[in-house]
Amino acid sequence: MTWLITGGAGYIGAHVARAMVAAGERVVVLDDRSSGVVDRLPDAVTLVEGSASDRALLDRVLADHAVSGVVHLAAKKQVGESVEKPLLYYRENVAGLAVLLEAVVAAGVRRFLFSSSAAVYGVPDVDLITEETPCLPINPYGETKLTGEWLVRATGKAHGLSTACLRYFNVAGAAAPELADTGVFNIVPMMFERLTHGEAPRIFGDDYPTPDGTCIRDYIHVADLAEAHLAVARRLDETGAGDLTLNVGRGEGVSVRELADVIGEVTGSDLKPVVEPRRAGDAPKAVASAARITGELGWTARRSVREMVESAWEGWCLHHPGARP
């Protein structure tokens, strides 16, 4: 087996690459380096620089490396940007995926793992989000991920591929400081950035119907997420694996205020969060049911929210010298 990981030099991709290499899998990474960091990759990984929607390049990579499975993580993923630039998101996340799948089918590759998102669900009013919860995305990013799932499943059914669509919830942490998220688009690095500049973290709304009035979310350590990818990839190795659609989360909710408290403890900051108006589209609660992935694969998340914050802070300080408040 050789696995091609698209977007494999990115934050999540590099963790997946390391987990697969550590488990003895052969890995080649295709990354356009728009947000990827080459130094994140293990020495055993071959890096090919280029776009996952470049058909001629894909044909060469799949043939030259005898690729037998693909983990597709390359995508545009900022919700706000997707609202401003829907054409870009549909071109990159949907049209680009179609080109990749065409190359996969032509090369005879029979395993395809697709990086989806909990954004496909929108804002369901349920205690636990299962894979059967209706998908009603509320922004172009979520729409492209749901459309991508449809395309992957249809291709698998038509051409005999074993496929999986993984719906990530909120990813945080780092397996090692050098692998930390260098972007400031998710809640943990956003709070870190505020503290680094001597500013109080922000909480958007404290009047939700939750115990402390702030939104509740399901957070998963990126190292757990990488191990989930490995478990799913190995299931796809099995003959007749068919299609899997799986939530990847801890199945436990943490409020924004609780998360801010942990961040304050870990960073040593005594700055109290400030409350600002609600943001449009924020659900009061979004927590995954992880029962299906546990039942199918025996996988469960092992790391705590505190471990996520501690490892993320260590990585933040590595990339931002003198960051401690």
DRENKOLSE-39380 format. One record per residue (C-alpha): residue number from 1; z, y, x; residue in one letter. Coordinates in pm, 1 decimal, decimal comma. Layout:
  num         z         y         x  residu
  NUM         Z         Y         X       A
...
***
This chain:
  num         z         y         x  residu
    1       0,0       0,0       0,0       M
    2     -77,7     354,1     105,0       T
    3      41,7     635,8    -118,9       W
    4    -127,7     973,5    -134,2       L
    5     117,0    1251,6    -225,2       I
    6     -51,7    1571,9    -337,5       T
    7     164,2    1877,4    -275,0       G
    8     369,5    1662,2     -40,7       G
    9     475,7    1948,8     188,4       A
   10     644,3    2131,3     -99,6       G
   11    1013,9    2129,8    -183,8       Y
   12    1006,5    1823,2    -409,1       I
   13     705,6    1664,4    -239,3       G
   14     866,7    1655,8     104,1       A
   15    1173,5    1485,0     -39,4       H
   16     952,5    1225,5    -206,6       V
   17     757,4    1171,9     116,1       A
   18    1076,5    1120,4     317,0       R
   19    1223,2     880,2      63,4       A
   20     907,5     671,3      55,7       M
   21     870,3     661,4     434,8       V
   22    1237,6     567,9     474,7       A
   23    1176,6     278,1     235,4       A
   24     886,6     151,2     446,0       G
   25     595,9     288,2     240,1       E
   26     283,0     427,3     408,1       R
   27     224,1     786,9     307,2       V
   28     -51,4    1043,4     349,8       V
   29       2,1    1399,6     222,6       V
   30    -260,6    1636,3      86,3       L
   31    -136,8    1996,0      69,3       D
   32    -310,2    2333,4      66,5       D
   33      -1,2    2494,5     227,5       R
   34      12,1    2767,9     -34,8       S
   35     383,4    2694,5     -69,8       S
   36     424,9    2383,6     145,0       G
   37     604,6    2375,5     479,4       V
   38     454,3    2128,0     724,4       V
   39     775,1    2097,1     928,5       D
   40     941,1    1930,5     630,4       R
   41     729,4    1617,7     673,2       L
   42     838,4    1310,8     870,9       P
   43     638,5    1230,1    1184,9       D
   44     511,6     909,0    1024,7       A
   45     323,3    1104,9     757,0       V
   46     -40,6    1202,3     800,4       T
   47    -109,4    1552,7     668,6       L
   48    -448,8    1652,4     532,9       V
   49    -482,1    2023,8     461,0       E
   50    -682,0    2108,8     151,4       G
   51    -693,9    2129,5    -225,3       S
   52    -620,2    1842,6    -462,2       A
   53    -917,1    1960,0    -670,2       S
   54   -1171,3    1937,8    -385,4       D
   55   -1372,0    1630,6    -489,3       R
   56   -1553,1    1578,1    -157,6       A
   57   -1224,7    1599,0      34,2       L
   58   -1053,0    1365,8    -211,5       L
   59   -1328,5    1107,1    -174,6       D
   60   -1288,0    1113,0     204,4       R
   61    -908,8    1094,9     199,6       V
   62    -892,8     810,7     -52,8       L
   63   -1147,7     609,2     146,4       A
   64   -1035,9     690,6     501,9       D
   65    -671,6     602,7     430,8       H
   66    -737,6     310,8     193,5       A
   67    -517,8     479,1     -67,6       V
   68    -393,8     244,1    -338,2       S
   69    -160,1     478,9    -528,8       G
   70    -126,1     852,6    -593,9       V
   71     181,6    1066,3    -656,0       V
   72      51,1    1394,4    -797,6       H
   73     289,0    1686,3    -747,7       L
   74      49,0    1968,4    -658,4       A
   75      55,7    2226,1    -938,8       A
   76     128,4    2580,2   -1038,2       K
   77     479,3    2587,5   -1184,8       K
   78     614,1    2936,9   -1259,3       Q
   79     668,8    2992,1   -1630,6       V
   80     639,6    3370,9   -1621,7       G
   81     325,8    3361,8   -1411,5       E
   82     173,1    3111,3   -1652,3       S
   83     216,9    3358,1   -1937,7       V
   84      44,3    3629,0   -1734,1       E
   85    -227,9    3401,7   -1593,3       K
   86    -296,7    3117,1   -1838,4       P
   87    -652,6    3065,5   -1713,4       L
   88    -524,5    3008,2   -1359,1       L
   89    -271,0    2752,7   -1482,8       Y
   90    -520,5    2560,1   -1693,2       Y
   91    -772,9    2560,9   -1408,4       R
   92    -523,4    2440,1   -1146,2       E
   93    -305,6    2209,0   -1354,8       N
   94    -558,4    2060,6   -1597,7       V
   95    -911,3    2101,7   -1459,4       A
   96    -785,0    2019,8   -1109,1       G
   97    -609,9    1708,3   -1239,0       L
   98    -935,2    1594,8   -1403,4       A
   99   -1115,5    1618,9   -1068,9       V
  100    -841,1    1418,8    -898,8       L
  101    -849,8    1147,1   -1164,7       L
  102   -1228,0    1122,5   -1137,9       E
  103   -1190,9    1063,3    -763,8       A
  104    -913,0     810,5    -820,2       V
  105   -1122,9     611,0   -1067,7       V
  106   -1429,1     620,0    -841,6       A
  107   -1223,0     496,0    -546,1       A
  108   -1073,5     207,6    -740,8       G
  109    -714,9     333,2    -708,2       V
  110    -500,3     164,0    -971,6       R
  111    -162,6     344,6    -957,9       R
  112     -98,7     705,5   -1059,6       F
  113     236,5     883,1   -1086,7       L
  114     224,4    1227,4   -1248,9       F
  115     480,1    1503,1   -1195,9       S
  116     547,1    1641,9   -1543,0       S
  117     831,1    1861,2   -1669,3       S
  118    1096,2    1897,3   -1936,6       A
  119     899,9    2211,5   -2028,1       A
  120     681,0    1983,5   -2243,0       V
  121     965,0    1967,8   -2497,4       Y
  122     994,7    2341,5   -2555,1       G
  123    1332,0    2429,0   -2710,4       V
  124    1434,2    2129,9   -2924,8       P
  125    1757,2    2159,5   -3123,0       D
  126    1905,6    1821,8   -3027,6       V
  127    2213,2    1707,8   -2834,7       D
  128    2014,5    1482,2   -2602,4       L
  129    1641,7    1503,0   -2535,7       I
  130    1483,6    1157,8   -2539,2       T
  131    1127,9    1069,1   -2451,3       E
  132    1063,2    1045,9   -2826,6       E
  133    1171,9    1406,3   -2891,0       T
  134     865,1    1596,8   -3018,4       P
  135     680,8    1789,8   -2748,1       C
  136     635,6    2154,1   -2852,4       L
  137     592,7    2358,8   -2532,0       P
  138     638,3    2736,0   -2564,6       I
  139     445,0    2860,9   -2260,2       N
  140     118,3    2782,0   -2081,1       P
  141     299,8    2600,6   -1798,2       Y
  142     453,3    2351,4   -2041,8       G
  143     121,7    2321,3   -2224,9       E
  144     -61,2    2228,8   -1904,2       T
  145     197,0    1964,9   -1819,5       K
  146     169,9    1808,3   -2163,6       L
  147    -209,3    1817,7   -2148,3       T
  148    -185,8    1658,3   -1803,4       G
  149      19,3    1373,6   -1947,4       E
  150    -242,1    1313,2   -2217,5       W
  151    -517,6    1309,7   -1956,9       L
  152    -331,3    1070,1   -1727,5       V
  153    -253,2     825,8   -2008,8       R
  154    -606,1     835,2   -2148,0       A
  155    -753,1     772,4   -1802,8       T
  156    -512,8     486,7   -1742,1       G
  157    -602,0     322,9   -2071,3       K
  158    -976,0     366,3   -2021,8       A
  159    -991,6     256,5   -1658,5       H
  160    -707,3      11,2   -1613,5       G
  161    -467,3     229,4   -1414,2       L
  162     -91,4     178,5   -1413,9       S
  163      46,2     526,3   -1483,0       T
  164     377,6     708,5   -1507,1       A
  165     466,9    1058,7   -1622,4       C
  166     804,0    1187,3   -1500,2       L
  167     960,9    1470,6   -1696,5       R
  168    1189,4    1654,9   -1454,5       Y
  169    1483,2    1857,6   -1573,4       F
  170    1642,7    2127,3   -1348,9       N
  171    1606,6    2033,8    -982,2       V
  172    1845,7    2163,7    -715,9       A
  173    1997,0    2076,8    -377,5       G
  174    1852,7    1941,5     -54,8       A
  175    1870,3    1609,9     128,7       A
  176    1885,5    1807,0     455,5       A
  177    1908,3    2183,7     520,4       P
  178    1553,7    2206,7     654,4       E
  179    1422,7    2063,3     326,0       L
  180    1584,8    2327,1     107,1       A
  181    1392,1    2521,9    -154,4       D
  182    1259,2    2839,4       7,8       T
  183    1148,0    2993,7    -322,1       G
  184    1367,2    3211,0    -544,8       V
  185    1248,3    3097,4    -885,8       F
  186    1527,1    2864,0    -998,6       N
  187    1880,5    2952,3   -1099,7       I
  188    2065,9    2831,3    -788,8       V
  189    1860,8    3021,9    -527,7       P
  190    1846,0    3320,4    -765,7       M
  191    2226,0    3336,9    -764,9       M
  192    2234,3    3286,0    -388,7       F
  193    1996,2    3577,6    -340,8       E
  194    2214,5    3807,0    -547,8       R
  195    2527,5    3711,0    -356,2       L
  196    2350,7    3754,0     -21,4       T
  197    2279,0    4115,1    -115,8       H
  198    2633,0    4177,3    -235,1       G
  199    2529,3    4170,0    -600,9       E
  200    2694,1    3976,2    -882,5       A
  201    2504,0    3675,9   -1023,4       P
  202    2348,0    3731,1   -1363,7       R
  203    2404,9    3533,8   -1681,2       I
  204    2147,9    3590,6   -1953,8       F
  205    2340,0    3576,9   -2278,5       G
  206    2695,5    3459,4   -2349,8       D
  207    2676,6    3435,4   -2730,1       D
  208    2502,8    3098,3   -2764,5       Y
  209    2657,7    2825,3   -2984,7       P
  210    2808,9    2644,3   -2683,3       T
  211    3172,7    2607,1   -2572,2       P
  212    3162,8    2907,9   -2336,0       D
  213    2872,0    3090,9   -2498,3       G
  214    2625,7    3033,3   -2212,9       T
  215    2324,8    2801,6   -2203,1       C
  216    2378,5    2438,4   -2108,0       I
  217    2132,9    2258,7   -1881,5       R
  218    2087,5    1922,4   -1709,6       D
  219    2069,4    1952,1   -1330,0       Y
  220    1946,8    1680,7   -1093,4       I
  221    1974,5    1662,4    -715,5       H
  222    1632,0    1660,9    -553,5       V
  223    1732,3    1357,2    -344,4       A
  224    1803,5    1164,6    -666,0       D
  225    1467,9    1279,7    -799,9       L
  226    1294,6    1151,0    -485,6       A
  227    1463,9     812,8    -524,4       E
  228    1345,0     801,8    -885,5       A
  229     988,1     851,8    -763,6       H
  230    1027,0     561,8    -522,7       L
  231    1162,7     335,9    -796,9       A
  232     876,7     428,1   -1030,3       V
  233     612,8     387,5    -757,4       A
  234     738,3      37,7    -688,5       R
  235     726,4     -47,2   -1057,1       R
  236     363,4      63,8   -1061,3       L
  237     300,3    -186,8    -781,6       D
  238     372,2    -462,2   -1030,3       E
  239      76,9    -614,4   -1212,1       T
  240      36,3    -489,0   -1564,8       G
  241     293,7    -209,5   -1536,9       A
  242      98,8     -12,9   -1799,8       G
  243     226,3     336,3   -1877,7       D
  244     574,7     481,0   -1831,7       L
  245     699,1     815,1   -1962,8       T
  246    1044,7     891,0   -1830,5       L
  247    1297,2    1172,0   -1831,2       N
  248    1456,9    1229,8   -1492,4       V
  249    1798,2    1391,4   -1528,1       G
  250    2169,5    1315,5   -1513,9       R
  251    2227,1    1305,7   -1887,4       G
  252    2511,9    1556,8   -1849,4       E
  253    2518,8    1921,6   -1943,6       G
  254    2651,1    2205,1   -1728,1       V
  255    2678,6    2558,1   -1861,9       S
  256    2544,3    2856,0   -1669,4       V
  257    2897,5    2992,6   -1638,3       R
  258    3025,2    2659,6   -1504,2       E
  259    2741,1    2655,7   -1251,7       L
  260    2821,2    3013,8   -1147,3       A
  261    3184,8    2913,3   -1094,7       D
  262    3082,8    2626,0    -865,5       V
  263    2850,0    2857,2    -672,6       I
  264    3134,4    3106,6    -628,2       G
  265    3365,1    2833,6    -494,9       E
  266    3106,2    2692,0    -254,9       V
  267    2991,5    3029,8    -118,3       T
  268    3338,8    3181,6    -105,2       G
  269    3228,7    3476,0    -316,2       S
  270    3469,1    3652,9    -550,8       D
  271    3191,4    3844,3    -729,0       L
  272    3212,1    3767,2   -1098,7       K
  273    2887,1    3712,0   -1291,1       P
  274    2757,6    3995,5   -1505,3       V
  275    2625,6    3922,4   -1853,2       V
  276    2285,3    4059,0   -1948,5       E
  277    2083,7    4020,7   -2271,7       P
  278    1935,1    3683,8   -2365,5       R
  279    1591,7    3593,4   -2235,8       R
  280    1322,6    3497,7   -2482,4       A
  281    1267,6    3123,1   -2509,1       G
  282    1600,0    3006,2   -2364,3       D
  283    1734,5    2710,9   -2561,6       A
  284    2113,2    2696,3   -2612,1       P
  285    2117,0    2341,7   -2476,5       K
  286    1868,5    2117,8   -2294,1       A
  287    2014,1    1790,3   -2167,2       V
  288    1818,5    1474,6   -2092,1       A
  289    1880,4    1129,0   -2216,1       S
  290    1845,0     917,2   -1902,5       A
  291    1883,0     587,6   -2088,0       A
  292    1517,6     485,1   -2064,4       R
  293    1480,1     519,3   -1687,0       I
  294    1810,4     336,1   -1639,1       T
  295    1700,9      57,1   -1870,0       G
  296    1351,0      28,2   -1725,1       E
  297    1432,0      61,0   -1354,8       L
  298    1807,9      42,2   -1311,7       G
  299    1796,5     395,1   -1167,8       W
  300    2070,7     651,0   -1225,4       T
  301    2139,3     985,7   -1060,4       A
  302    2424,7     956,0    -810,2       R
  303    2493,0    1310,4    -688,5       R
  304    2710,8    1572,8    -855,4       S
  305    2640,0    1935,7    -936,1       V
  306    2880,5    2038,2    -660,9       R
  307    2682,6    1829,4    -410,2       E
  308    2366,0    2004,6    -528,3       M
  309    2518,3    2347,8    -475,0       V
  310    2676,5    2261,9    -138,7       E
  311    2355,3    2117,9       3,4       S
  312    2145,3    2401,8    -139,3       A
  313    2380,7    2662,2      12,7       W
  314    2364,2    2494,4     353,3       E
  315    1985,2    2511,2     335,6       G
  316    1990,7    2870,8     210,9       W
  317    2206,9    2976,1     506,9       C
  318    1970,4    2800,8     748,6       L
  319    1673,2    2993,0     610,5       H
  320    1868,0    3318,4     563,4       H
  321    2086,3    3371,0     873,3       P
  322    2389,0    3586,7     800,0       G
  323    2363,2    3513,9     430,1       A
  324    2729,7    3437,5     368,7       R
  325    2883,9    3699,1     136,8       P
***
